[in-house]
């Protein structure tokens, strides 16, 4: 969850970083950016800067970009003096507000885009890096930034270095050597959303710094859940009062990777049965066919914790939901067939949980649960999904004043699963990106 909070904060800051003073006449050459990204990149995200800027409260008028009254007020009222000074300079940083791309190659992450005013751009970078640009052939370098003509690259995974030879390699790529040779990634060229992305699953796992055991565990889980899971794609849109994002796992043929288990759907009424309020709610829908499949997959493989779990939950049939609040308090319901619940009840009791039975429902509890999120609101966010979690705005992983709730759900989609993230702002009339920028600025 800390990583998700970091992503939200980074998105907000990127919107400020790209506030340029002027722009070239082109609307944005996405294809030109993609052709400078190598085919062995493990992740690519394309950003429609014009759309993002406008949603952040900027006025885009032809070649000019001007911060609107709200975003100008955010900058002027920033609580941190250094942040305020930096943001004021970045309003006129010389970047072309058309399109940009973020990609990972190996262990390096790059931000690339176009320059509208080279002098302004150089001045900004030199002030930040406290050094001057130096020429190395057709490429100029300063700190972790490189430029060539109207094109820039920033190695955002480094504080003060960028490999010039890597940049020269990016510039020399043919279409077949670039990410455009990947049919799925090439679809990023069509920007129907504020942000679109593609990733190679194994490549991303290798790039994020997980140890061997963690990578192996994630890989095994994906192989158990999906058939031929190779890539994933995602989309993000910033709307009034809400951020909407979704992600889909794809197979080697570019289609939706099949989910290996029979999928059920969360019953919102079961979540409402918990009642009250909490910091967060989580739920999963379980049917007997899913449990049977799990037992078959783990059977005959010697001692297996998953196999033991599958045996204990054989009685589960329907929605299982829990309300959580710190420190370690919970209140939940488990829908069952009504018989064969003894093993599950005993196991829950060993964890110190109080368990009671009401018809075909087991109620579990520990401590007192309270928080900003109601059971009815959580039910609305979770219903229809296979599994999901909803966080209230003051839950520790978020702690952003602009956010009312954040939900992460997994919904059955064309034989696969689609992950959906929804971040709802407290002000339904304000674009969520502007709200996030304001909240992030106040916290610095």
N, C-alpha and C positions, 0 to 999 in steps of 0.2 A: 504493500500500500504506500510506503514511502516513495517507491519509484513512480507510482501513479501520481502522487502529489507533486513530485519533481517534474514529471511530464507536463502537468497542468501549469506549473509555474514557468517552465521553459517556454511553452507555447505563448504565454502572456508576454514574456520578455522579448521573444522573437518578434512579436508584433510591434514592439517599440523600437527594436534595433533596426527594422527595415523602413522606418519613417524617413523617406528621402525628400530632398528639396526639389528635385526635378527628375524627369524621365525622358528617355528617348522616345521616338515616335512609334516604335514597334509595340505590339500588344503583349509580347512575351513569347519567346521561342522555346517552348518546352522540349521539342525534338532536339534543338541544339544543345540543351543541357543534358538530355539523356544520351546523346552521342558521345559526350565526354565522360560518361560513367562506364567503367569496364564491366564486361560480361560476368566476371567472377565476383562482383559486388554481392554481398549477402543480404542487403536491405536497401531499398530506395523509397524515399517519400518526396512527392512533389507538392508544393504549396502555391495556391493561387493568391499571390500577394495582394493584388488589387482588391479582391473580395475580402481578404482578411483585414486589410487596412481600412476599408470602408466600414466593416463591421466593428472595428476597434474605435470607430468614432472619427475617422479622418475624412476629409473632403478631397476627392480625387477629381481634378479638373484639367483634363487634357494632359499636359506635361507637368502639372504641379500637384503636389500632395501637401495638404495643410491639416495639421491636427485640429479636430473640432473642439468646441468649447469644453466638453466633458473631459476629453483626454488631456487637453491643455491644463485643465484644473488639477487633474491627477498628478501631472508632472510638477506643477508649481507647488502642490501641497505634499509632495513626497516627504516622509518623515526622516529619511536619511540624506544628509547633505551631499555625500559623494554620489549616491544614486541619482539624486536630483540633477546634479551637475552633468553626469554622464547622459541622462535621458534628454536634457536640454541640447547637448551637442549632437545627439543622434537624430534629432529632428531634421538635421540638414547634413546627412552623412554621405550623400552622393550615390546611394544605391538605387537601381532601377526597380520601381515597385510594380513589377509585372509578374514574374514567377521566380521560384527558387527551388532547390532540391537539396535533400539531405541523404547521404548514402554512407554505407559501411563497407570498407574493403579491408580484409584482414582484421587487424585490431584498431584501425583508425576510422574515425567518423568525420565526414566532411560536410560543410555547408557550401553550396555553390550557387551563383547567380550572376546577374549582369550589373555593370556600373553605368550610371548616367553621367556623373561628373567625376572624372579621375582625380582632379586636384583636391576636391572636397573629401573624397574617399581616402586618399593618401594622408591628408592632414589628420583625419579622425584616427586612422589606424596608427599613425606615427605617435600621436599623443597618447594613445592607449598603451602601445608597446614600448614607448620611451626610447625609440630608435628610428633610424631612417630606412627607407626602402633601398635595397641594393639590387642591381641588375645581374641576372645569371642567364645570359642568352636572351631568348624571347620572353622570359619570365622575370618579374620583379617580386622580391620577397621582403616582408617585414614581420617579425614576430611569427605568429602562426597563420599569417595571411599571405597569399600569392595572387598576383594579377597578371593577365596577358591580354592586351587589347581591352575590350569591354567586358571581360569575363573575370570573375574572382573565385577563389577557393579558400575556405578557412578550415583548418584542421581543428575542429572543436574538441577533440579528445586530447589535445595538447595545449599547454599554456603558452609556449613561446617558440615552437618549432614546426616546420612543415617541410617535407621532403620535396625538393625542387624536381628531382628526377621523376617522382611520381606524377607531379603536375604535368611535366613534359610528356609523360606516357599518356595521360588523360587526353591531352591535346592532339596526340597522333593517332587516336583510335579511329578505325574505319567503322562503318555501321555494323558490320558483322562481328567486330571485336567488342562492340559496346553492348550495353544492356538492351538496346533495341533489338538484338538478335533473339531475345527471350520474348515470345509472343505475349505472355501474360504481363510482363513488366512493361512492354511497349504500349499497353493500353493505358498506362499512366499519362500518355500524351493527351488524352481526352479528359479535360478537367471539368467534370460535372459537379465536383465537390470542393470545399475549401482546401482539403488535404486528401491525397490518395497515396497509398503505399503498397509495396510488395516486399516479401521477404522469403528467403530460402531457410527452412527450419533448421537444418543442421548447421548451416553457415552462421545463423544468428546465435545458436547455442554456443558455438565455438567462439563467437566474438564478444559475448557479454561477460566473459571471465568466470564462468561457473567451473568448479572443480570437476574432475572426471566422474566422481560418484554422482554428483548432482546432474550432470549432463546425461549420464546413463539412466538415471531414474526418470528424468523427463522424457527421454527417448522411448524407454520401455512403456511409460504411461501412454504416450501418443500412439505407439504401435498397438497397444491393447485397445485403445478407444477408437482408432480410425484405420481404415484400409488404405494403404499406400499414401500416407500423409507426407507431402514433400514441400509444399509452399503454403503461404498464406497471404491474403490481401486484406486491406482495410480502407475505410473512408471516414472522414471527420468533417462535421459541419457545425459552425457556430451560429446559433439562432437566438432570438429574443428569449431570454430566460432559460436557455437550455443548450447544452452541448450534446450532440448525437454522434456516436461512433459505432461502427460495427466491423467485425473481422470474421473471415471465413477461411477454413483450412481446405486446401486444394490437393488433388492427387497429381501424379506425374504426367497425366494427359491434360491437365488444366481444368478438370471438372471438380465438382465438390466432392471431397473425400468422404466416403461412406462411414457413418457412425456405427460401430460394431454392436451396439446394444439396443434393444427395443426401447424407444423413447416414450415416456409419459409426460404429462404436463401438470405443473403445480396448480392446485385448487386454491384460489384466493380465499375462499371461505374457511379453509383449514388454517390459513395464516391468521385470519381474523379471530379464530378461536383462542389464540394466545392472549389477546386483549392487552390493554395497557399501553405503555410506551417503553422505548429502549434506545440505546445508542445505535444499535444495528440489528437487522434481522437477516437470517439466512434460511434457505429452504431447498429441498430437492424432492422430485417426484419419483417414486419407486413402484414398479409393478412386479408381479411374480415372475414374468418372463425375463425381466432384467436380472433378477436374482438368480434364476435358473441358468442363464447364460454365464453369469459371473462364476457360478459354481462349476460349470463345465470347463471354463477357461482355466480355472485354478486346480481342478481335480487331477489326481495322478502325478502331481509335481512335488510330492514330499510335503514337508512342513511349510505352510503358507499362512501368513497373517491374514491375507485377503481371503483365503479359503475359509479360515475360521470365522472371519467377519460375515462372509456370505452365509455360513451355516446359522449364525446367530440372528441374521435379519431375514431369514426365510419367512417369518411371520409378517413382515412389513408389506403393506399394500396401500399405496396412496401417498399423500403429501406428508413429509416430515419437515417441521419448521421450528426455529428456535429464535428467541429474542435474547440479546446479549447486552450487558453493560459492565463496565469495569468496576471493581477488579474481579473478574472471573464469575460474575453472576449471570444466571441464565434461567429462562423459562420457555419450555417448548412442548410440542405435541408430535406424536408419532402415530400415523394411521396404520392399523394392522388388520389382519384377517379375523382377529378375535380369538384365535387359539394358537397354541405353541409359542407363547410369549415368555415362558419362564427363563430361558437362557438369556434372552435380551434384557429382561428385568434384572436378573442377577448381575449381569455385566455392568449395567448402568449403576447399580447400587455399589459396586466395587469402586467406582469413580467418585463416590460420595454424593451421588445425585438422589434426590427424593423422587420416587416413582409411584404414581397412582393410576388406576385404570377406570376409564369411563366408557362403557360400551366397547367399541372397537378402537378406542383411542387411548394411548398411554400418555400421561402428562408427566413431564420431568421438570425439576426445578432445583435451583441452588442459589441461596441468597435472595436479595431484593433487587428487582430490575426496574430501571427508570431511564429516561432520556428524552431527547427532542422528537423522536420518530414514533408515530403511532402505528399500531398494528394494521389499521385500515389502509393507511398510506403505503405501508410496506406491501400489503396484499395486492394493491393496485399495480405496483411496480414489478412484482414477482409472478403474477398469474400468467399462465400460458407458457412459461419457461420450463425447461427440464430441471434447471438448477440456477441459483442466483443468490446474491447478497445485496443488501441496501444499507448504506451508511447515512447517519444523520450528520448535519453540517458541523457539529462540534465534536464529532468522534475524533479521537487522537490522530489517526492517520491523515485527516483532512485539515481541521482547524483553520479553515478559511472562512472569513465572515461573509463572503459573497455567496457561499454555497449553502443551499438548503438540504439537498440530499444527493447522493451518488449511488447509482445502481449498476451492477455488473451481472448480466444474465446470459444464459446459454439456451438458445431456442432451436427446436428441430426445424431444419430447412432443407427441403429437397433431398432427404436421405442423410444429410450431414447435420452439423451443429453450427449455428451462427452466434458468435459472442457479440453482445450489445452493451455499450456503456452509455449511460445517460447521466449528465451532471445538471442538476436543476439549481438555478439561482434564486436567491430570496426576492429579487426584484424581477418579476415576470415581464416587465416592459423594457428592461435594459438588456442589450446584447450580452450574452454570457462572457464573451471575450473581453469586453470593456470592463465588466464586473470583476473578472479574474485579474486583469491588469491593475485595477484600483486596489483590490485586496492584497495582491502581491507587493505593490508599492508601499502600502501601509505597514507591511510586515518586515520590510527590509531595515 
